[in-house]
């Protein structure tokens, strides 16, 4: 079993090997995620509204 200190030393060594994105790359990807989420949310909201109207029209007949 590895001691906690050894474990954290190994974790730090592995984190130094990671290729981290630049600040601008992170900002670009964040904008893409936010815009994608908004578009998908609007699409699902519109689809939900349309199906609600269809169900309401079907029930009231």
Phi, psi and omega in degrees: 000139182272138179290154179303322180296315179297318179302312182291328174297317179294322177298315180297321177297317180292322179295331177291338180277346184290138175268097184281144178289155177286169180299317181292322177297318179296318179296317180299313181294325178296317178297318179299316181296316181296313180296318178299317179297318179296314181297313180296319178298317178295317179299312180293323177297317178295316178299318178298316179298316180297314180294325175299316180295319178297315180295317180298317179294324180291319182289321185284349179279000000 
